[in-house]
Amino acid sequence: MKRSGIATASLLGVAGVFLTLWTFPVLWALLTSFKSERDVLAYPPTLIFTPTLGNYRDVLFGATTILPNLISSFVVATFTTVLTMLLAIPAAYALARLNLPGKRAGGFYILATQMLPPVGLIIPYFLFLQKIGWLDSYKGMTLIYLTFSLPFAIWLLVSYFEDIPREMEEAALIDRAGRMRAFLYVVLPQVRGGIAVTVIFVFLNAWNEFLFAVVLGGNNVRQVTVAMFNFISVEQTLWAKLAAAAIVTMAPVILLGLFAQRHIVKGLTVGAVKGGGRR
Amino acid sequence: MSNGRVSLKKIVKRHGAFTALHGIDLDIEPGEFFALLGPSGSGKTTTLRIVAGLEEASEGRVFLDSTDITNTEPGDRDVAMVFQSYALYPHMNVRQNIAFPMRMVGMPKGEIDAAVQDAAKKVHIEHLLDRKPGQLSGGQQQRCALARAIVRKPRLFLLDEPLSNLDAKLRLETRGELKKLQRSLGVTTIYVTHDQEEAMTIADRMAVFMDGQIVQVGSPKFVFDNPATADVANFIGSPPMNLIPASYADGRIRIGAHELQTSCRVGGERNVIAGIRPSSVRIGPSGIPARIDLIENLGDALLLDLSLDQMTIRARTGTEVTSREGESVFFSADPTAVHLFDAVTRVRIND
């Protein structure tokens, strides 16, 4: 089937509009990050300017360095992701497979936690962390992020586990794998795609989180989102540095995305079964 | 080498209030090709899964060579299974799939490779070892599943409708090969199918399941010739046996106003169900008058639908019958081929 020229043109047009809408802010930030603060404020905005790496130098190694904050963010996000996956994978598998009493209610509860507006939890969480002395600590931050990421990850992973035919596991049981190895060798490799997706989402949420980071963090744990916020102050806003910091902060996430995407695509093609038609 | 005798003692399986199996007793001899035959929902697959250890029996015991395996884990039972969906591991290639059961017991790599080659050769897939299951045809997947089962030389093969996902032609071919393979390996095989023809052609003996019970056990020929109940008679044979409400007295069967001769002798007068296989119906110059509703030409035979007092009686005749649809004919039945079942209990009367 061949599309008409007009249809193709209008499709490309629509795609172009959306692409512009989505890429413009990123490109603008990229552009801004190479400007001097004076060029940033020039009106009308100028496209021709003398590019400078000064902002990056300041943001990475200067007085306003965000490197420690990047490390803080990385530690929190990594801990959150690893712990989430360690707990969510067995939980999701159990929810998908075993006929536990109250399974449906539990499933709904998990989803319901996602509907709660996070703002409502700030004060209870603050008081709670204060009580146990975990404010402004990595363990405190990770614990709080877990309360959001764990239900989300479980909910996401359950559907991936449910897609795997029970018979495949039963075959592994008969093939003398035992429950544990049936899970590790037969089930887990087939949900790789789902795990990659979940890892990206969980890491991304923790990495980009601001509200809890600013309230529950402090001097020990100051995540990069909070550090970036400090470029905006009462007297002035350092737009160029803020833009440079934003670009630097985006980089690891983009790398993670590219890395995980390769796995997702691979997972999708490997899982395909012709004929038998169970997937 | 172990021999593989299977005994089921009073197996009951309940799912909540529903009872799937009402006390199954079964003995399967070493080396036998044994079919569990029955309509869907009759409990044959549940029985197989209980033998495999994938489901627990609510009551009763399972023995394999006089060892009680009722509570043994599936992996410790020394059985291999081919699933209806084949259940190949999609992320592993054929070689890894076949090697999996041996890898799980930590067999040395050299031995595994040799065994994989050997098993693949037996089912003619040695050229496909590096493919993923997704790149195989249905028939090749089926062979791969078979190779994975035979590779570890188990005491018992369990096959759950292994041919049902193949097309008709391939099913016939594979059926024959499966039978030969089983003979050459000599391993006891339990084969679940709802296809009576499949069970008839492939099995040494079979058990017919109805509503969670075994109604009859015997060789396919015996069951075909001596169905234990009217329902078994109806299930086995294609087209199914004609079951005609009638009354019996003194060697004669009365169907409405008509009579048929039978060689079978039982005492007294009673209401019966007369069972006549379509192939035993004779069209001739005398007998019971009936109208031909439909003629189906099978090439080497004709299938006639005869109507008699609102009943349809099917006849399978040679192509020499020249009557047309709508015409009236007379039919009778070979007196030695009439089966009698009790009208109430539907149990076989003659022997």
HADDOCK unambig.tbl for C-alpha pairs under 7 A between the chains (distance, minus, plus):
assign (segid A and resid 167 and name CA) (segid B and resid 87 and name CA) 5.79 0.50 0.50
assign (segid A and resid 168 and name CA) (segid B and resid 87 and name CA) 4.61 0.50 0.50
assign (segid A and resid 168 and name CA) (segid B and resid 88 and name CA) 6.69 0.50 0.50
assign (segid A and resid 168 and name CA) (segid B and resid 89 and name CA) 6.78 0.50 0.50
assign (segid A and resid 170 and name CA) (segid B and resid 54 and name CA) 6.92 0.50 0.50
assign (segid A and resid 171 and name CA) (segid B and resid 87 and name CA) 6.46 0.50 0.50
assign (segid A and resid 173 and name CA) (segid B and resid 74 and name CA) 6.11 0.50 0.50
assign (segid A and resid 173 and name CA) (segid B and resid 75 and name CA) 5.59 0.50 0.50
assign (segid A and resid 174 and name CA) (segid B and resid 74 and name CA) 5.07 0.50 0.50
assign (segid A and resid 174 and name CA) (segid B and resid 75 and name CA) 4.58 0.50 0.50
assign (segid A and resid 174 and name CA) (segid B and resid 80 and name CA) 6.39 0.50 0.50
assign (segid A and resid 175 and name CA) (segid B and resid 75 and name CA) 5.94 0.50 0.50
assign (segid A and resid 175 and name CA) (segid B and resid 101 and name CA) 4.52 0.50 0.50
assign (segid A and resid 176 and name CA) (segid B and resid 75 and name CA) 3.88 0.50 0.50
assign (segid A and resid 176 and name CA) (segid B and resid 76 and name CA) 6.78 0.50 0.50
assign (segid A and resid 176 and name CA) (segid B and resid 101 and name CA) 6.19 0.50 0.50
assign (segid A and resid 176 and name CA) (segid B and resid 104 and name CA) 6.09 0.50 0.50
assign (segid A and resid 177 and name CA) (segid B and resid 75 and name CA) 6.87 0.50 0.50
assign (segid A and resid 177 and name CA) (segid B and resid 104 and name CA) 5.50 0.50 0.50
assign (segid A and resid 178 and name CA) (segid B and resid 75 and name CA) 6.65 0.50 0.50
assign (segid A and resid 186 and name CA) (segid B and resid 89 and name CA) 6.58 0.50 0.50
assign (segid A and resid 190 and name CA) (segid B and resid 91 and name CA) 6.74 0.50 0.50
assign (segid A and resid 270 and name CA) (segid B and resid 90 and name CA) 6.88 0.50 0.50
assign (segid A and resid 270 and name CA) (segid B and resid 91 and name CA) 5.76 0.50 0.50
assign (segid A and resid 271 and name CA) (segid B and resid 90 and name CA) 5.72 0.50 0.50
assign (segid A and resid 271 and name CA) (segid B and resid 91 and name CA) 6.22 0.50 0.50
assign (segid A and resid 272 and name CA) (segid B and resid 134 and name CA) 5.67 0.50 0.50
assign (segid A and resid 273 and name CA) (segid B and resid 90 and name CA) 6.60 0.50 0.50
assign (segid A and resid 273 and name CA) (segid B and resid 133 and name CA) 6.42 0.50 0.50
assign (segid A and resid 273 and name CA) (segid B and resid 134 and name CA) 3.99 0.50 0.50
assign (segid A and resid 274 and name CA) (segid B and resid 134 and name CA) 4.76 0.50 0.50
assign (segid A and resid 274 and name CA) (segid B and resid 135 and name CA) 6.72 0.50 0.50
assign (segid A and resid 275 and name CA) (segid B and resid 137 and name CA) 6.57 0.50 0.50
assign (segid A and resid 275 and name CA) (segid B and resid 138 and name CA) 5.43 0.50 0.50
assign (segid A and resid 276 and name CA) (segid B and resid 85 and name CA) 5.80 0.50 0.50
assign (segid A and resid 276 and name CA) (segid B and resid 138 and name CA) 6.47 0.50 0.50
